[in-house]
Amino acid sequence: MTKMVDFPRHTKAQASAFRAAGYWNDDTLVTYLEKWARETPEKVAIVAPGREVTYGEWHDRSLRFANALLGLGLARGDVVAIQYPNHPEFLIAFLGVSMMGGVLCTMHMPYRAGEMAPLMNHGRARAVICTPGDEKYSAPVTMEGLKRDVPTLEHVIVIGGDSETGHHAFEAMVAGAEAVAITDPPVAADPCILCFTSGTSASPKGVLRTHETFTSNLRIYPPTIELTDNDRVMVAPPFTHVFGLTCGALTLCFGATNVLMPPFTPEVFSDRLVNGKPTVVFCAPAHIAASVKAGLLDGVDLSSIREVIIAGSVCPPEVAAELERRMPNGRSGQLFGMTETILIMQTPLDEIPQVRHTSTGRKTAGIDFRICSAENDTEVPLGEEGELQLKGYCIFPGYLNNPDANAVAFTADGFFRTGDLATVDEDGNVVITGRVKDVINRGGIKINPTDIENLLQAHPAIVLAAIVPMPDDVLGERICLFTTLAPGASLTFEEVTSYLDGNDVAKMRWPERLEVIDEMPMTPTRKIQKSVLAQRLKG
C-alpha cells in the first residue's frame, strides 16, 4: 500500500479540545481556492516576472491537473513529490494535488538522487514533478533513474518540457483534462503536505501535515501582521521548505496576491522588492544582509512595503534595522516557526524597534510555551536562558516512521523540545539566543556564539559570520570564525579581535582562527550550515 494512511496523529482528546476552542475546523486548502475563484475570479492571485494568474485561472488549472492525476491512477492519500522553484506552476500543482486528496512531498532544488531517494522512499511517493532541467542537471533523467531506488515511484511529470518516453508533460496533462468536480475530495483530517527537517538520510525526520493543522495556522497567524486581501505578499524562501510554503498559502487563505521570487540572488531579491511592489515581505536575515552589503538597496524605492517579517534563523538586530531605515513606510519584525511548529510567534509590529529587532515576539493564540533546562526539562526563572519548549494546536504530533526521533523530541508531559535556546521577558517577548547543539565547550566554559555572530555581522566588511568549534587536544574545542565579505572588502584576524575588544566582548569568547570564504554553505531557506563548516575543520 502506498497511500498515506498510517502516520502520527493528535489524540482524540487533543483534537476535540482544538475543535472546541475554534482552532481546528472543516476547512481544507481547496476551501479557500474555491472561495476566491467564486467571489473574485478576475483578481490577480499570483504575480511572477512577466506573468499574472487570476484566482479563476488558478482554480481551473489546478482542478484540471487534479483530474489528470486521477487519470494516471493516483488516488486520495497518494504522495506526489515535487522539485520545482517558486513559479506559478508550483502553486497550481500544489492545489491540484490537494484537490484530488494527495500529499505534496517537497524536495529542495539543490537535492540530487542521493538526497531524494531516501526521502521519497520514506514518503512512498508515487509521482514526482520536476523542471525540464538544464545542461548541468537533467531533472527528468534523474527522476527516471530514481525509479530503480524508489519502488513506489511510477510517474515523472515535467513542467515546461515536452512529453518523452516515461515522462508526462504538465501542460499537456492540464490541457487534456476536464475541469470537473472531484468525486472523492479530501476532508480536513486528511494529510496534505510532507516536509523533511534536518536529519540523516538513513533516518529522515518527516513532518506530515493534515489540512486541519495546516489551514488552522493559515487562519490564526495572519492577524498578527494585519494581513488582508489587499496585500501583495512576497515570499523569498522556496516553497519546497515549510517556511516558504506556509507563507505562500497564507496569501491564498486571505485572498491576497502572491508576489513570486525566482531562486535567490541579491540582485533578484532587490529587484522583486522594488518592481514586485509587495506590501508584506517574508525573508531570512541572509537575504537582507547580502543585498544591503552589496549596496543594492541604497537609494531604491521601497515605499510599497509596510511589513518585512524576518525568520529562518536568528536575525542580527542591525540587519533588521538596516532594512527598516530604507523603508519610508515600512517596519521590520521577526517571526518564529519550525517545520514541526509552523508559524507560532510574532513580534508585535506596533512595538518599538528594540523589541521588533531583538526578539521573535509573543506567542500566537493556541500555543503554550516554556523555557526549561535542557538537562531536566524544569522551567528556569524569568529572564534566564534555557530551551524553548512548545505545545499547541499546530505543533506536530510526531515524525513519520521515526520512533527513535520521537522518543527524544517530546517531554514526558507532551511539550516539543525545539533545540533552541531562548529567554523570555515579563511582557512575554521571546528572544532566541542560539541552538543547544551550537554551544561550544572550550575547556569546560560553555560559549553560546549567537550574540558574537550578531555583533560581527554589524561590521562593515562582513556579510555573514558563523562561529563553529574546532577540535583541540587540550581544551576539547576552540573557536573558529568563518566569514563572507562585502564586495571589495578585506578582513584580518587582528581586525576581528580589535573589533570585539572595542565592543567589550570577553577575550575567552574571541575566535582563535579566522577563515574568510567566498560562499557560506546555506540551506534552501538561507540558514548557515554549521555542520558543513565544522566538518571542513575536522578534514
Secondary structure by P-SEA (a helix, b strand, c coil): cccccccccccaaaaaaaaaacccccccaaaaaaaaaaccccccccccccccccaaaaaaaaaaaaaaaaaacccccbbbbbbccccaaaaaaaaaaaaabbbbbbbcccccccccaaaaaaacccbbbbccccccccaaaaaaaaccccccccbbbbccccccccbbbaaaaaaaccccccccccccccccbbbbccccccccbbbbbcaaaaaaaaaccccccccccccbbbbccccccaaaaaaaaaaaaabbbbbccccccaaaaaaaaaaacccbbbbcaaaaaaaaaaccccccccccccbbbbccccccaaaaaaaaaaccccccbbbbbcccccccccccccccaaaaacccccccccbbbbbbcccccccccccbbbbbbbccccccccccccaaaaaaccccccccccccccccccccccccccccccccccccccccaaaaaaaaaacccccbbbbbbbbbccccbbbbbbbcccccccccaaaaaaaaaaacccccccccbbbbbcccccccccccaaaaaaaaaac
